Amino acid sequence: MSKKENIFVRSLNELKSTRCLALTALLIAINIALDLLGLTIKLPPNLRIGFGFLCNAAVGMLFGPAVGMMAGVCTDVLGYFAGNLTMGAYFPGYTLTAITAGLFWGLWLYPRKVAIWRALGAKVCVNLFCNIGLNTLWLTLTGGEAMGVLLAPRAVKNLLLLPVETVLLYFGMKLVLRLYHALPGTVEAARTAEKNTL
């Protein structure tokens, strides 16, 4: 009787694939570009939704938590050097947040499992632990404001954005999966080509 492979070992094995490295690098670059361009959806009252989290979620969904965590490090550090040098000194706490988010994306969505309850679970974990918890702590440490002052507005904001972000995540990951399966060299693309030739 064979034991099921650990999700982290399976994710680390994805790094042996050139496809994994290339797609992860592409998604990191798209995430940084989206952040630099400031592309967001504006919702009342003064809420904004960025699209960068979809790139991070796609890495976690396609290649697992280990690759998602590594992509989080790269996205945070490269994003800082690409455009945030004017914001002051580098603070590693935000890198820890990106690593934690990559872990959640991989745990909830890998191996390429997209369902509305998975999207909701992943987004709840990221919003609760990363956005409300860790980022509020880092803002307290770096900005000098009391955590109690920052916590309530950040919690309300993340709660209001949760339904919209969950829907974006669900349909975004469905699209990413469709594009991934259409890539040459995937098993799904081979099956489609075989059906078309018969």
NORGINOR-V338382 format. One record per residue. N is the residue number from 1. PSI is psi in degrees with one decimal (none if undefined). Layout:
n;psi
N;PSI
N;PSI
This chain:
n;psi
1;125.5
2;141.3
3;146.2
4;137.0
5;136.9
6;139.7
7;-32.7
8;-38.2
9;-43.7
10;-41.4
11;-42.7
12;-34.6
13;-24.2
14;-27.9
15;-15.1
16;-14.9
17;131.5
18;-35.4
19;-43.3
20;-49.1
21;-43.7
22;-46.7
23;-37.9
24;-44.8
25;-40.8
26;-44.5
27;-35.4
28;-44.6
29;-41.4
30;-42.1
31;-47.3
32;-41.5
33;-42.2
34;-40.8
35;-41.2
36;-35.9
37;-18.4
38;30.2
39;118.6
40;162.7
41;127.7
42;128.5
43;147.1
44;149.3
45;110.0
46;38.8
47;143.5
48;139.7
49;121.7
50;168.2
51;-3.9
52;-34.2
53;-24.9
54;-34.9
55;-45.2
56;-41.6
57;-37.4
58;-40.0
59;-46.5
60;-40.0
61;-43.9
62;-37.4
63;0.6
64;176.7
65;-36.9
66;-45.7
67;-38.3
68;-39.7
69;-41.3
70;-39.6
71;-34.7
72;-43.2
73;-50.2
74;-44.1
75;-44.9
76;-48.8
77;-46.8
78;-37.1
79;-37.6
80;-48.2
81;-24.0
82;-31.7
83;-5.7
84;16.7
85;-25.2
86;-9.9
87;1.6
88;-163.2
89;151.3
90;135.2
91;118.6
92;-12.3
93;-38.3
94;-29.0
95;-39.6
96;-38.6
97;-44.2
98;-37.6
99;-44.9
100;-41.1
101;-43.4
102;-37.7
103;-47.7
104;-43.0
105;-45.1
106;-41.2
107;-36.9
108;-34.5
109;-13.9
110;146.3
111;99.8
112;48.4
113;114.4
114;119.0
115;155.3
116;-35.9
117;-32.5
118;-41.8
119;-43.2
120;-45.2
121;-44.4
122;-44.7
123;-37.3
124;-45.5
125;-44.9
126;-45.7
127;-44.6
128;-54.6
129;-39.8
130;-57.4
131;-50.0
132;-45.6
133;-73.8
134;-48.7
135;-34.4
136;-40.4
137;-45.0
138;-39.1
139;-36.4
140;-44.6
141;-38.7
142;-27.9
143;-17.2
144;0.0
145;152.7
146;143.5
147;-36.7
148;-32.5
149;-39.3
150;-29.3
151;-49.2
152;-50.8
153;-35.4
154;-37.7
155;-43.9
156;-45.4
157;-48.2
158;-33.0
159;-41.9
160;-35.6
161;-18.1
162;-49.5
163;-42.6
164;-43.6
165;-34.7
166;-43.2
167;-44.5
168;-43.0
169;-46.8
170;-53.0
171;-32.4
172;-43.3
173;-32.7
174;-42.9
175;-44.6
176;-43.4
177;-41.7
178;-43.7
179;-40.0
180;-43.4
181;-20.7
182;-10.7
183;139.5
184;141.3
185;-14.1
186;156.9
187;-40.3
188;-40.4
189;-37.4
190;-41.6
191;-41.2
192;-43.5
193;-37.5
194;-42.2
195;-37.7
196;-26.9
197;-17.4
198;none
